[in-house]
Amino acid sequence: SVAILAPAFRFGALDWWIVSTMSDRLRPSGMVVLAAVSTSLGAGAYNYEDIIPQYCHVSKDWGRLPAKPAGATELIQVQAFIRHGARTLSSDDYCWNGDDVGNWTCKLNYLDNSISGTEPLTPDFRTEYLPGRNAIAGNCMTGQLVEDGFEMEQNNGRRLREAYIEREGFLPPTLTDLDVAGAEALLSFRSTDVPRTRQSGMALFSGLYPASSMGTLPYMPLKTMDFKQENMLVNAKVCPATAVATDEFFEGLPTKDQLMAQCKQLKPSQAFAKTSECFWYLQHVIDCLMSRMCPTVPFSPHNSTVPEYFMAEGEQSFKTLWKLVDEAQWGYFKAMAKVGGMGSFANDYYSAVLQAVDASRGAAATEAPKFMLWSGHDTGPMEPIYAALNLRPEPPYWPAFASMLVLELWKSDLGIVARWLSNGKVVAGPMPLDEFQDKVSAVVNSRKACQADAGSAGSAGSAPAPDVASGFRRAAAGWSVEAVAVVSAAGGVLATLGILGACKARMFRKEGRGFEDPNSRMS
């Protein structure tokens, strides 16, 4: 097995690949090898030795969600935030000389139709990209969700079903007795208006509610909006202060000279006027590398198309670049949080939390959704939430494919408590509601630094904005809500539950405004 796979990956990545391809009979010894490598090379500061299995999410399953907190008695709300699953290269911008070698092969596609109200106007049409006629080599579009990526998100949905339907009985096991309005009142699903994020959310939902549990429900609404108004990502249209703050951050970065040296080495033909321009290029180079090196991305041939510069001397240049970009990007999102860059989106999910708390006390005019799914990208909402709330204090900071952050709100013996889970592990809490409010309301109130607060205007599915400045305290009512970052899931089902075949889009009705091509900073 080792001889066959030797050309694929080295060090931690190679060992993981061996484990993932060995038979069950040999798997234990493979795991021992991986553990030995990780231990011997991982002493001291993190050195990105195992970044391929981590980032590529080779296991495709984060495992069971933790049991409820001690003293917790009843769930109030779950919100889940996800990064899309594994995908192809997200941009056809220059990587390096010879970056046209190799190709991506995709089998996962879409079925589309048109409806008026609930009535279909057309038959289903399967979208297929013509081989050799796309921005990247092969039959895939740039940034297309791939089969392994679909499976990752479906596994996320199955883990949510296991925890919140089978174990806690929080959500109903089927939606057979609900109409569209009833399903939408129970489940909320919002995505950025990008095919891979919409399809990832659909995949997760198909794991949470398989086709057999859908009954006659004709579709589930999928809320989205124009990218000009999208607040899941850092957006100068939503928070103008981030534009100036971006340049100030990168020009004051301690590793500025190292970043510029990397840019000069990798793209000598371009004189980068700003450190920020250099950084975005290097971030793209990371994508060029990982979309060719990840075993979960259908690119061929894998490592042999990566320049020797990155692979020489134990992949030292590869790991150095990863460290520089990862740490700079983490600092960038920290800086954007300080000037209000995530305040508008924090208001969206925080408003839903407060509405759920009020509803649990009989003080809300309308019930909040029990489950909310927010489907987006590494650059938003995932890493910005990590950074704003310090939910990932150690590297690697960059969210892996299909990363899932869950916010749980619980009643407990001590009152309402909140808990954050990340990729199957507790990362914050359980904490009293007032402590949770202090942390999240600080992010919401950071919008004041934006100079022009776009708030959540145009944000589909948001609850009314809370009066955060009044600092109301709701924890004294004797319950404890555990806030788990939950993917705002709205119902809907993929007609094809396997990872092969088409995602049946007709089961999810997209509601929002038109699509605008995202820029290369969104992956």
C-alpha positions as CSV (number, residue, x, y, z in Angstrom):
1,S,0.0,0.0,0.0
2,V,2.8,2.4,0.9
3,A,4.6,1.8,-2.4
4,I,1.5,2.4,-4.4
5,L,0.7,5.7,-2.7
6,A,4.2,7.0,-2.1
7,P,3.9,9.7,-4.9
8,A,0.8,11.2,-3.3
9,F,1.7,13.0,0.0
10,R,4.5,13.1,2.4
11,F,4.8,13.3,6.2
12,G,1.5,13.7,8.0
13,A,-0.5,14.0,4.8
14,L,1.0,10.8,3.3
15,D,0.3,8.9,6.6
16,W,-3.3,10.0,6.7
17,W,-3.7,9.0,3.1
18,I,-2.4,5.5,3.9
19,V,-4.8,5.2,6.8
20,S,-7.7,6.3,4.7
21,T,-7.0,3.8,1.9
22,M,-6.0,0.7,3.9
23,S,-8.4,-2.1,4.6
24,D,-10.0,-2.3,8.0
25,R,-7.6,-5.1,8.9
26,L,-4.6,-2.9,8.4
27,R,-6.1,0.4,9.6
28,P,-4.9,0.2,13.3
29,S,-1.3,0.0,12.3
30,G,-1.7,2.9,9.9
31,M,-3.1,5.0,12.7
32,V,-0.1,4.3,14.9
33,V,2.2,5.5,12.1
34,L,0.1,8.8,11.8
35,A,0.2,9.3,15.6
36,A,3.9,8.7,15.8
37,V,4.6,11.3,13.0
38,S,2.3,13.9,14.5
39,T,3.8,13.5,18.0
40,S,7.4,13.6,16.8
41,L,7.0,16.5,14.5
42,G,4.3,18.5,16.4
43,A,6.3,19.3,19.6
44,G,6.2,23.0,20.5
45,A,4.6,25.5,18.1
46,Y,2.2,24.1,15.5
47,N,4.2,23.5,12.2
48,Y,1.4,22.7,9.7
49,E,2.8,19.2,9.2
50,D,-0.7,17.7,9.2
51,I,-2.5,20.5,7.4
52,I,-3.6,18.4,4.4
53,P,-5.7,15.9,6.4
54,Q,-7.0,18.7,8.6
55,Y,-7.9,21.2,6.0
56,C,-9.1,18.6,3.4
57,H,-11.3,16.9,6.0
58,V,-10.2,13.5,4.8
59,S,-12.4,11.7,7.4
60,K,-15.5,13.4,6.0
61,D,-17.2,13.1,9.4
62,W,-16.5,15.1,12.6
63,G,-18.1,12.4,14.8
64,R,-20.9,12.4,17.4
65,L,-21.9,15.7,18.9
66,P,-21.3,15.9,22.7
67,A,-24.0,15.0,25.2
68,K,-26.0,17.8,26.7
69,P,-24.3,19.8,29.5
70,A,-24.6,18.8,33.1
71,G,-27.8,20.2,34.5
72,A,-29.4,21.0,31.1
73,T,-33.1,20.1,30.9
74,E,-34.5,21.3,27.6
75,L,-33.2,22.7,24.3
76,I,-34.5,26.0,23.2
77,Q,-32.7,26.6,19.9
78,V,-29.9,25.3,17.8
79,Q,-28.1,27.3,15.1
80,A,-25.6,25.7,12.8
81,F,-23.0,27.5,10.7
82,I,-21.1,25.7,8.0
83,R,-18.4,26.1,5.4
84,H,-19.3,24.4,2.2
85,G,-17.8,21.0,1.5
86,A,-14.7,20.1,-0.6
87,R,-14.7,21.9,-3.9
88,T,-12.6,22.6,-7.0
89,L,-10.2,25.6,-7.4
90,S,-12.3,28.7,-6.7
91,S,-10.7,31.0,-9.2
92,D,-8.8,30.7,-12.5
93,D,-6.4,33.5,-11.6
94,Y,-2.6,32.8,-12.1
95,C,-1.2,30.2,-9.7
96,W,2.3,29.6,-11.1
97,N,3.9,28.8,-14.5
98,G,2.5,25.5,-15.7
99,D,-0.7,25.7,-13.7
100,D,-2.7,24.5,-16.7
101,V,-1.4,20.9,-16.2
102,G,-3.9,18.4,-14.8
103,N,-7.7,18.5,-14.6
104,W,-10.7,18.3,-12.3
105,T,-13.4,15.8,-12.9
106,C,-16.9,16.3,-11.4
107,K,-19.9,14.0,-11.3
108,L,-22.1,16.0,-8.9
109,N,-24.5,18.2,-10.8
110,Y,-27.8,20.1,-10.4
111,L,-31.4,19.7,-11.5
112,D,-33.1,23.0,-12.2
113,N,-36.6,24.1,-13.1
114,S,-38.9,27.1,-12.8
115,I,-42.0,27.5,-10.7
116,S,-44.8,30.0,-10.1
117,G,-46.1,29.7,-6.6
118,T,-45.9,26.0,-6.0
119,E,-46.6,24.9,-9.6
120,P,-43.8,23.7,-11.8
121,L,-43.6,25.5,-15.2
122,T,-40.9,23.4,-16.7
123,P,-39.5,19.8,-16.5
124,D,-36.2,19.3,-14.6
125,F,-33.0,20.1,-16.4
126,R,-29.6,18.7,-15.4
127,T,-26.7,21.1,-15.6
128,E,-23.6,19.7,-17.1
129,Y,-20.4,21.6,-17.8
130,L,-18.8,20.8,-21.2
131,P,-15.3,19.2,-20.9
132,G,-12.6,21.5,-22.0
133,R,-14.8,24.6,-22.2
134,N,-14.5,25.9,-18.6
135,A,-12.2,28.3,-16.8
136,I,-10.4,25.4,-15.2
137,A,-9.3,22.2,-16.9
138,G,-11.8,19.4,-16.9
139,N,-15.6,19.3,-16.7
140,C,-16.0,21.4,-13.5
141,M,-16.9,25.0,-12.9
142,T,-14.6,27.0,-10.6
143,G,-15.5,26.4,-7.0
144,Q,-17.8,23.5,-7.8
145,L,-18.9,21.3,-4.9
146,V,-17.5,17.8,-5.4
147,E,-18.8,14.4,-4.4
148,D,-16.7,14.1,-1.2
149,G,-17.8,17.6,-0.3
150,F,-21.5,16.6,-0.6
151,E,-20.8,13.6,1.6
152,M,-19.1,15.7,4.2
153,E,-22.2,17.9,4.6
154,Q,-24.6,15.0,4.5
155,N,-22.6,13.5,7.4
156,N,-23.0,16.9,9.2
157,G,-26.7,16.6,8.8
158,R,-26.8,13.0,10.0
159,R,-24.8,14.0,13.1
160,L,-27.3,16.8,13.8
161,R,-30.2,14.3,13.3
162,E,-28.5,11.9,15.7
163,A,-28.1,14.6,18.4
164,Y,-31.2,16.7,18.1
165,I,-33.9,14.3,16.8
166,E,-32.8,10.8,17.9
167,R,-31.1,11.7,21.2
168,E,-32.8,14.9,22.5
169,G,-36.2,14.7,20.6
170,F,-35.9,18.4,20.0
171,L,-36.9,18.3,16.4
172,P,-39.6,16.2,14.9
173,P,-38.5,13.0,13.2
174,T,-40.4,13.8,10.0
175,L,-42.0,16.8,8.3
176,T,-44.9,14.8,6.9
177,D,-47.6,16.8,8.8
178,L,-46.2,20.2,7.9
179,D,-47.0,22.6,5.0
180,V,-44.3,25.0,3.7
181,A,-45.3,27.7,6.3
182,G,-45.1,25.2,9.1
183,A,-41.8,23.9,8.1
184,E,-40.3,27.3,7.6
185,A,-41.5,28.3,11.1
186,L,-39.6,25.3,12.5
187,L,-36.5,25.4,10.3
188,S,-34.6,28.4,8.8
189,F,-32.1,28.0,5.9
190,R,-30.0,30.8,4.7
191,S,-27.1,30.6,2.3
192,T,-24.8,32.9,0.3
193,D,-25.9,33.0,-3.3
194,V,-23.3,30.7,-4.6
195,P,-24.0,27.2,-6.0
196,R,-21.6,25.3,-3.7
197,T,-23.0,26.9,-0.5
198,R,-26.6,26.4,-1.5
199,Q,-25.8,22.8,-2.5
200,S,-23.9,22.2,0.7
201,G,-26.8,23.3,2.8
202,M,-29.1,21.0,0.8
203,A,-26.7,18.1,1.4
204,L,-26.7,18.8,5.1
205,F,-30.5,19.0,5.1
206,S,-30.8,15.7,3.3
207,G,-28.8,14.1,6.2
208,L,-31.0,15.8,8.8
209,Y,-34.3,15.0,7.0
210,P,-33.9,12.2,4.4
211,A,-36.4,12.0,1.5
212,S,-38.5,9.4,3.4
213,S,-39.2,12.0,6.1
214,M,-40.4,14.8,3.9
215,G,-44.0,13.6,3.1
216,T,-45.7,15.8,0.5
217,L,-43.9,18.9,1.4
218,P,-43.3,20.5,-2.1
219,Y,-40.2,22.5,-1.2
220,M,-38.3,24.4,1.5
221,P,-37.5,28.1,1.2
222,L,-33.8,28.8,0.9
223,K,-33.1,32.5,1.9
224,T,-30.3,34.4,0.1
225,M,-29.5,37.9,-1.1
226,D,-27.3,40.0,-3.4
227,F,-23.6,39.8,-2.7
228,K,-23.6,43.6,-2.5
229,Q,-25.7,43.2,0.7
230,E,-24.3,39.9,2.0
231,N,-23.2,40.3,5.6
232,M,-21.9,36.8,6.3
233,L,-18.6,38.0,4.9
234,V,-16.6,41.1,5.5
235,N,-18.3,43.6,3.1
236,A,-17.4,47.2,2.7
237,K,-20.9,47.9,1.4
238,V,-22.3,46.7,4.8
239,C,-19.5,48.2,6.9
240,P,-17.5,50.9,5.1
241,A,-14.9,51.1,7.8
242,T,-13.5,47.8,6.8
243,A,-12.1,49.2,3.5
244,V,-9.7,51.6,5.3
245,A,-9.0,49.1,8.1
246,T,-8.0,46.4,5.7
247,D,-5.1,48.5,4.3
248,E,-4.1,49.7,7.7
249,F,-4.0,46.2,9.0
250,F,-1.8,44.8,6.3
251,E,0.6,47.7,6.1
252,G,1.1,47.4,9.8
253,L,1.5,43.7,9.8
254,P,4.7,42.5,11.5
255,T,5.1,39.8,8.8
256,K,4.6,42.3,5.9
257,D,8.1,41.9,4.6
258,Q,7.9,38.1,4.6
259,L,4.6,38.2,2.7
260,M,6.0,40.5,0.1
261,A,9.1,38.3,-0.2
262,Q,6.8,35.3,-0.9
263,C,5.0,37.3,-3.6
264,K,8.2,38.3,-5.3
265,Q,9.3,34.7,-5.2
266,L,6.1,33.3,-6.6
267,K,5.0,36.0,-9.0
268,P,8.1,38.1,-10.0
269,S,6.3,39.6,-13.0
270,Q,4.0,41.7,-10.7
271,A,5.0,44.6,-8.5
272,F,2.5,44.5,-5.6
273,A,1.8,48.1,-4.6
274,K,0.0,47.1,-1.4
275,T,0.6,44.3,1.1
276,S,-3.1,43.5,1.0
277,E,-2.9,42.8,-2.7
278,C,0.1,40.5,-2.0
279,F,-1.9,38.7,0.7
280,W,-4.9,38.0,-1.4
281,Y,-2.6,36.5,-4.1
282,L,-0.9,34.3,-1.5
283,Q,-4.3,33.2,-0.2
284,H,-5.2,32.2,-3.7
285,V,-1.9,30.2,-4.0
286,I,-2.9,28.2,-1.0
287,D,-6.2,27.4,-2.8
288,C,-4.2,26.4,-5.9
289,L,-2.1,24.0,-3.8
290,M,-4.9,22.5,-1.7
291,S,-7.3,22.0,-4.7
292,R,-4.5,19.9,-6.2
293,M,-3.2,18.2,-3.1
294,C,-6.4,17.3,-1.2
295,P,-7.5,13.7,-1.5
296,T,-11.1,14.9,-1.2
297,V,-10.9,16.9,-4.4
298,P,-11.0,15.0,-7.8
299,F,-7.9,16.5,-9.4
300,S,-5.5,14.4,-11.4
301,P,-2.6,14.0,-11.1
302,H,-2.3,15.2,-7.5
303,N,1.1,16.3,-6.2
304,S,3.1,15.8,-9.3
305,T,1.7,19.1,-10.7
306,V,2.8,21.2,-7.7
307,P,6.0,23.1,-8.3
308,E,9.1,21.5,-6.6
309,Y,9.6,24.8,-4.8
310,F,6.8,23.8,-2.4
311,M,7.8,20.2,-2.1
312,A,11.5,20.4,-1.5
313,E,13.2,19.9,1.8
314,G,10.3,18.3,3.5
315,E,7.7,20.7,2.1
316,Q,9.3,23.5,4.1
317,S,8.2,26.3,1.7
318,F,4.7,24.9,1.6
319,K,4.4,24.9,5.4
320,T,6.1,28.4,5.7
321,L,3.5,29.8,3.3
322,W,0.7,28.2,5.1
323,K,1.8,29.6,8.4
324,L,2.3,33.1,7.1
325,V,-1.1,33.3,5.4
326,D,-3.0,31.5,8.1
327,E,-1.7,33.8,10.9
328,A,-2.2,36.9,8.7
329,Q,-5.7,36.0,7.8
330,W,-6.6,35.3,11.5
331,G,-5.2,38.7,12.5
332,Y,-7.2,40.3,9.6
333,F,-10.5,38.9,10.8
334,K,-9.7,40.0,14.3
335,A,-9.1,43.5,13.0
336,M,-12.3,43.5,11.0
337,A,-14.3,42.5,14.0
338,K,-13.0,45.5,16.0
339,V,-14.2,47.9,13.3
340,G,-17.6,46.3,13.1
341,G,-17.1,44.0,10.1
342,M,-19.2,41.2,11.6
343,G,-21.6,43.3,13.6
344,S,-24.5,43.1,11.1
345,F,-24.4,39.3,10.8
346,A,-24.0,38.9,14.5
347,N,-27.2,40.9,14.9
348,D,-28.9,38.4,12.6
349,Y,-28.1,35.3,14.7
350,Y,-28.2,37.1,18.0
351,S,-31.7,38.5,17.3
352,A,-32.9,34.9,16.7
353,V,-31.4,33.8,20.0
354,L,-33.2,36.6,21.9
355,Q,-36.5,35.8,20.1
356,A,-36.1,32.1,21.1
357,V,-35.4,33.1,24.7
358,D,-38.5,35.3,24.8
359,A,-40.6,32.6,23.2
360,S,-39.4,30.1,25.8
361,R,-40.7,32.4,28.5
362,G,-44.0,33.1,26.7
363,A,-42.9,36.7,26.1
364,A,-42.6,36.7,22.3
365,A,-45.4,37.5,19.8
366,T,-44.0,34.8,17.4
367,E,-42.0,31.6,17.9
368,A,-38.4,31.6,16.8
369,P,-37.2,28.8,14.5
370,K,-36.0,25.8,16.5
371,F,-33.2,25.1,14.0
372,M,-31.3,27.6,11.9
373,L,-28.8,26.8,9.2
374,W,-26.3,29.4,7.8
375,S,-24.3,28.0,4.9
376,G,-21.3,30.0,3.7
377,H,-17.6,30.1,3.3
378,D,-14.3,29.9,5.3
379,T,-14.0,33.7,5.0
380,G,-17.6,34.1,6.3
381,P,-19.3,33.3,8.4
382,M,-16.8,30.7,9.7
383,E,-13.5,32.3,10.5
384,P,-15.0,35.8,11.2
385,I,-17.1,34.2,14.0
386,Y,-14.1,32.2,15.3
387,A,-12.1,35.5,15.4
388,A,-14.8,37.8,16.8
389,L,-15.6,35.4,19.7
390,N,-12.1,33.8,20.0
391,L,-13.5,30.3,19.4
392,R,-10.3,29.0,17.9
393,P,-7.3,30.2,20.0
394,E,-4.7,28.0,18.4
395,P,-3.6,27.3,14.8
396,P,-4.6,26.2,12.2
397,Y,-7.2,28.9,12.2
398,W,-8.4,28.4,8.6
399,P,-11.7,26.5,8.7
400,A,-11.5,23.1,7.0
401,F,-13.9,21.9,4.3
402,A,-17.4,21.4,5.8
403,S,-16.4,22.9,9.1
404,M,-19.5,23.1,11.3
405,L,-20.0,25.5,14.2
406,V,-23.1,24.8,16.4
407,L,-24.7,27.2,18.9
408,E,-27.0,25.6,21.5
409,L,-29.4,27.3,23.9
410,W,-30.6,25.3,26.8
411,K,-32.8,25.6,29.8
412,S,-30.9,24.3,32.8
413,D,-31.0,24.0,36.6
414,L,-29.0,27.3,36.8
415,G,-31.0,29.2,34.2
416,I,-30.6,29.6,30.4
417,V,-27.1,28.6,29.2
418,A,-25.3,28.7,25.8
419,R,-22.7,26.4,24.4
420,W,-20.6,26.5,21.2
421,L,-19.5,23.3,19.4
422,S,-16.9,23.3,16.6
423,N,-16.4,20.2,14.5
424,G,-17.9,18.0,17.2
425,K,-16.1,19.4,20.2
426,V,-17.1,21.9,22.9
427,V,-15.1,25.2,22.3
428,A,-17.0,27.5,24.7
429,G,-19.5,27.1,27.5
430,P,-21.8,26.1,28.8
431,M,-22.0,29.8,29.9
432,P,-24.9,31.7,31.5
433,L,-27.0,33.7,29.1
434,D,-25.8,37.0,30.5
435,E,-22.2,36.1,29.7
436,F,-23.1,35.0,26.2
437,Q,-25.0,38.2,25.7
438,D,-22.0,40.3,26.9
439,K,-19.8,38.6,24.3
440,V,-22.1,38.6,21.3
441,S,-23.7,42.0,22.0
442,A,-20.2,43.5,22.0
443,V,-19.8,42.2,18.4
444,V,-23.3,43.5,17.5
445,N,-22.5,46.9,19.0
446,S,-19.2,47.1,17.1
447,R,-21.4,48.2,14.1
448,K,-21.1,51.7,15.5
449,A,-17.6,51.8,14.2
450,C,-18.7,51.1,10.6
451,Q,-19.6,54.8,10.1
452,A,-22.7,53.7,8.1
453,D,-24.6,50.9,9.6
454,A,-26.2,48.7,7.0
455,G,-27.4,46.5,9.8
456,S,-29.5,43.5,8.7
457,A,-31.5,45.4,6.1
458,G,-32.1,43.0,3.3
459,S,-31.1,40.1,5.5
460,A,-33.7,37.5,4.8
461,G,-35.2,35.6,7.7
462,S,-33.8,37.8,10.5
463,A,-35.7,38.4,13.7
464,P,-36.3,42.0,14.8
465,A,-33.1,43.7,15.8
466,P,-32.6,43.8,19.6
467,D,-32.0,46.9,21.6
468,V,-28.5,45.7,22.6
469,A,-27.5,49.0,24.0
470,S,-30.1,48.7,26.8
471,G,-28.2,45.6,28.0
472,F,-31.3,43.7,29.1
473,R,-30.6,40.6,31.2
474,R,-32.8,37.6,30.7
475,A,-30.9,34.9,32.6
476,A,-32.8,35.5,35.9
477,A,-35.9,33.6,34.8
478,G,-34.5,30.3,36.1
479,W,-33.7,28.5,32.9
480,S,-30.4,28.0,31.2
481,V,-30.0,28.1,27.4
482,E,-27.0,26.7,25.8
483,A,-26.1,28.5,22.6
484,V,-24.7,26.2,20.0
485,A,-23.7,27.6,16.6
486,V,-26.2,25.9,14.4
487,V,-26.6,25.8,10.7
488,S,-29.7,27.6,9.9
489,A,-31.4,24.7,8.3
490,A,-34.6,25.1,6.4
491,G,-36.3,22.0,5.2
492,G,-35.9,20.6,1.8
493,V,-34.8,17.4,0.4
494,L,-32.3,16.3,-2.2
495,A,-34.1,13.7,-4.3
496,T,-30.8,11.9,-4.6
497,L,-29.3,11.1,-1.2
498,G,-26.1,9.5,-2.5
499,I,-23.2,11.6,-3.4
500,L,-23.4,10.6,-7.0
501,G,-26.0,12.2,-9.2
502,A,-27.8,15.5,-9.1
503,C,-28.9,17.7,-6.3
504,K,-32.6,18.2,-7.0
505,A,-33.0,22.0,-6.6
506,R,-36.7,21.9,-7.1
507,M,-37.2,20.8,-3.5
508,F,-35.5,24.1,-2.3
509,R,-37.1,27.3,-3.4
510,K,-34.5,30.0,-3.5
511,E,-35.9,33.3,-2.3
512,G,-33.8,36.4,-2.6
513,R,-32.2,38.7,-5.1
514,G,-30.0,38.1,-8.1
515,F,-26.6,36.5,-8.2
516,E,-23.4,38.5,-8.5
517,D,-20.1,36.9,-9.0
518,P,-18.2,36.9,-5.7
519,N,-14.6,38.1,-5.7
520,S,-11.6,35.9,-5.2
521,R,-11.5,36.6,-1.5
522,M,-14.4,34.4,-0.9
523,S,-13.7,30.7,-0.9
